[in-house]
Amino acid sequence: MSNDQRYVESLRAALTGSLADQGALSSEAVVAAFRTVPRHLFVPDAPVEVAYADDVVLMKRDEAGVPISSVSQPSLVALMLEQTGVRRGHRVLEIGSGGYNAALLSELVGPEGEVTTIDIDPDVTERARATLDAAGYERVRVARTDGQFGYPESAPFDRIIVTVTAGDIAPAWVDQLADGGRIVVPLRLRGQTRSIGFDLERSPGSAGVLWSRSSVVCGFVSMQGAGAAHERLVEIEPDKVALQLDADQVLEAVLLPGVLRETPEVRWSRVLLGREESFCQLDLWLASVFPGYCVLTATRRAVKSRLVRPALRWGGSAVVRDATIGYLTSQPGPTKNAVEIGARAHGPDARRLAEELVAQVLRWDEERRGRPDPVFVVHPLGTPATDLPAGPHFTTRSRVITVLWD
Ligand SMILES: C[S@@+](CC[C@H](N)C(=O)[O-])C[C@H]1O[C@@H](n2cnc3c(N)ncnc32)[C@H](O)[C@@H]1O
């Protein structure tokens, strides 16, 4: 073995070790796959130190400069493979190719299994084919097609792993999943994306119900093609403050222009959050209890001028009800590492909405904080309400997703 090869192997071993130490890698099979697959061959233009850093490698942007293709961050790849639970002999479909993850999947299924990876972008499939061949993974099938429709030619699959943010669980994915199969998908719900691992339960005559077994907050490029679900931005102060809504989300309320300029009602919760602590679970809690939930984004200028004072400027919880808007705000806590969460509301029913928001922050703090994410149960859209589990739900293009907090 040359010195260069020894150096590359040492980088790969170091990355694998650090992913195991962080807990991103846990099962023996996935650790072995990470030790084996030469990631540098899938990002041939990057220096080897970059190839073996725990970082995403961006491969392509669209004309507006938005990233549309990448080789994913190793820690996220590891977490998702652990969620997927791929075993030897499995038939696996990967939606969104890069080559690297498909090679790891190929190691996991072994010679008895089968891996198909599909991508909508011909540049990506061409690159994936070439790099998989160069690294010795000629057995992986690569196809250019819109992942929204799965890949019926190789179905059924024991596992489907989607590596691009989806706003829905496409009907084809469920149809092409074998009985007892699992799908792992980065699903965007109310402004947040979670990689959720769902197991399929199919009873005779039913299209199948998906039950989540795990979820991890994550970020991916957005899906293109027939399943593209771009978020909508509704400006409430031109060029300064906007509300972000899921593609399928309907906001029935109508805010009056200039509502943010009305005197606010502000309430504080005494709930402290570490400056580095994530708002994700609190946001999901609020999204599931308030029908008018949306995400507020503001420019630096809007915050500086004190027009809005959101806890998170680039995307914080907000609720719109009739002509009133409320959102989470924060103020310095007793120590420099903590902030206190509160609510700020404007409009005719501001006092009540600010109080309700704070009451829900307190409920989350007492009942949910520090506990695992809820279970998500997914039924086809149109399922009679009597067949759905009790609990708050979100609707997407083809699904009703019930959130079971208990
Ligand atoms: C994050 S990259 C995939 C990373 C890859 N799995 C790896 O091994 O690192 C996401 C990919 O999804 C692809 N994509 C976007 N929309 C798609 C669609 N509708 N069907 C299939 N692929 C899609 C993009 O072209 C992009 O290459």
PDBQT file of the ligand as one rigid body, heavy atoms in Angstrom, charges set to zero:
ROOT
HETATM    1  C1  LIG A 501     -28.679  15.497  -1.348  1.00  0.00    +0.000 C 
HETATM    2  S1  LIG A 501     -28.593  14.912  -2.973  1.00  0.00    +0.000 S 
HETATM    3  C2  LIG A 501     -28.477  13.174  -2.769  1.00  0.00    +0.000 C 
HETATM    4  C3  LIG A 501     -27.258  12.718  -2.024  1.00  0.00    +0.000 C 
HETATM    5  C4  LIG A 501     -26.890  11.277  -2.201  1.00  0.00    +0.000 C 
HETATM    6  N1  LIG A 501     -27.890  10.345  -1.763  1.00  0.00    +0.000 N 
HETATM    7  C5  LIG A 501     -25.540  10.916  -1.619  1.00  0.00    +0.000 C 
HETATM    8  O1  LIG A 501     -25.151   9.776  -1.807  1.00  0.00    +0.000 OA
HETATM    9  O2  LIG A 501     -24.862  11.724  -0.997  1.00  0.00    +0.000 OA
HETATM   10  C6  LIG A 501     -30.238  15.103  -3.531  1.00  0.00    +0.000 C 
HETATM   11  C7  LIG A 501     -30.482  14.664  -4.951  1.00  0.00    +0.000 C 
HETATM   12  O3  LIG A 501     -31.885  14.557  -5.157  1.00  0.00    +0.000 OA
HETATM   13  C8  LIG A 501     -32.110  14.776  -6.531  1.00  0.00    +0.000 C 
HETATM   14  N2  LIG A 501     -33.541  15.013  -6.767  1.00  0.00    +0.000 N 
HETATM   15  C9  LIG A 501     -34.269  16.145  -6.591  1.00  0.00    +0.000 A 
HETATM   16  N3  LIG A 501     -35.550  15.941  -6.943  1.00  0.00    +0.000 NA
HETATM   17  C10 LIG A 501     -35.640  14.653  -7.351  1.00  0.00    +0.000 A 
HETATM   18  C11 LIG A 501     -36.697  13.845  -7.848  1.00  0.00    +0.000 A 
HETATM   19  N4  LIG A 501     -37.927  14.313  -8.005  1.00  0.00    +0.000 N 
HETATM   20  N5  LIG A 501     -36.421  12.577  -8.180  1.00  0.00    +0.000 NA
HETATM   21  C12 LIG A 501     -35.165  12.066  -8.047  1.00  0.00    +0.000 A 
HETATM   22  N6  LIG A 501     -34.128  12.775  -7.586  1.00  0.00    +0.000 NA
HETATM   23  C13 LIG A 501     -34.365  14.054  -7.232  1.00  0.00    +0.000 A 
HETATM   24  C14 LIG A 501     -31.205  15.947  -6.866  1.00  0.00    +0.000 C 
HETATM   25  O4  LIG A 501     -30.941  15.992  -8.254  1.00  0.00    +0.000 OA
HETATM   26  C15 LIG A 501     -29.982  15.636  -6.012  1.00  0.00    +0.000 C 
HETATM   27  O5  LIG A 501     -28.975  15.011  -6.785  1.00  0.00    +0.000 OA
ENDROOT
TORSDOF 0
